[in-house]
């Protein structure tokens, strides 16, 4: 089996400093660094033949596009069921991860801190014993305890931001993972206030989408002009892959640092309530010993019934895989240890992320 040579730093960077930078462990020894590099040097290439098998499976499940990149090169690209390289497709909740990046950019710009109380900006919450204790981090990892409120996606709502900040709390902050559009809608209002007279869409475009060279996005604005950060974007597979390139680039896209690497790592830390969800990104960190879970089916359950303990997306995919996930099995899988990006888009049909990934990675008999 061919292997990919591993060259951290790209310019002869010594193993120990690289290992420390990657892991954040200032006390890491040269022995651990050597073991890390020995393991990394054996990373297998993703084979087009395996991708072709995965594409056949995806196509049978109403898939329209599949794109696989490794080491910055396209390994495989396939379109079916009306899809094309230039055709945009709804990514639904995959939109959230773009706004998560915008939140980290705002931290870097000094507009906010992840562990600030939301009530420091949304003063209407000051007198509420629960809401006054909610942090921005909890908005982004959906553990603020506020009702998910899928109804916020209705086009008829005049002011989604105003509606979102008055939603009830269903649990103590940090105690439960309650998925829905409310959390990012509240963040959108917080960002709007932090920006003063400047619009949140203008900020997003200047600092995220324009730098990724993605334009003409559907923000699903309400009558007040507020965007709906939970859903709405329509992208080609190649456009969506640019977010994956940013992740693999430690916050840099084609030589331009969009978000600092140390802040980007914050997006990939799970919460006590759900270790499988970071700041708008899904995580596979409980592999290989976790329970494989169909995240979409789990999200269809009442939040009280969802079981996130030990949940992972695919036991046979690397634990460092992170995922931008949208309804109907829209997926952006990013695997840093393989330097790989996998995009899958399609119409709603019964589909298995775990089976698909095993096919792509050559781990399915």
Secondary structure as UniProt FT lines:
FT   TURN            8..12
FT   HELIX           15..23
FT   TURN            26..27
FT   HELIX           30..40
FT   TURN            41..42
FT   HELIX           48..60
FT   TURN            61..62
FT   STRAND          63..70
FT   TURN            71..72
FT   STRAND          73..79
FT   TURN            81..82
FT   TURN            85..86
FT   STRAND          89..90
FT   HELIX           92..94
FT   HELIX           95..108
FT   TURN            109..110
FT   TURN            114..115
FT   HELIX           118..120
FT   HELIX           123..125
FT   TURN            126..127
FT   TURN            129..130
FT   HELIX           131..133
FT   HELIX           136..140
FT   TURN            141..142
FT   HELIX           150..153
FT   TURN            155..156
FT   HELIX           160..165
FT   TURN            173..175
FT   HELIX           182..194
FT   TURN            195..197
FT   HELIX           200..204
FT   HELIX           205..209
FT   TURN            210..213
FT   TURN            223..224
FT   TURN            229..230
FT   STRAND          234..235
FT   HELIX           237..248
FT   TURN            249..251
FT   STRAND          252..253
FT   TURN            254..255
FT   STRAND          256..257
FT   HELIX           261..266
FT   TURN            267..268
FT   TURN            275..276
FT   STRAND          282..283
FT   TURN            285..289
FT   STRAND          291..292
FT   HELIX           295..300
FT   TURN            303..305
FT   TURN            309..310
FT   STRAND          311..312
FT   TURN            315..316
FT   TURN            319..320
FT   STRAND          322..326
FT   TURN            327..329
FT   STRAND          330..335
FT   HELIX           336..338
FT   STRAND          340..346
FT   HELIX           353..360
FT   TURN            361..362
//
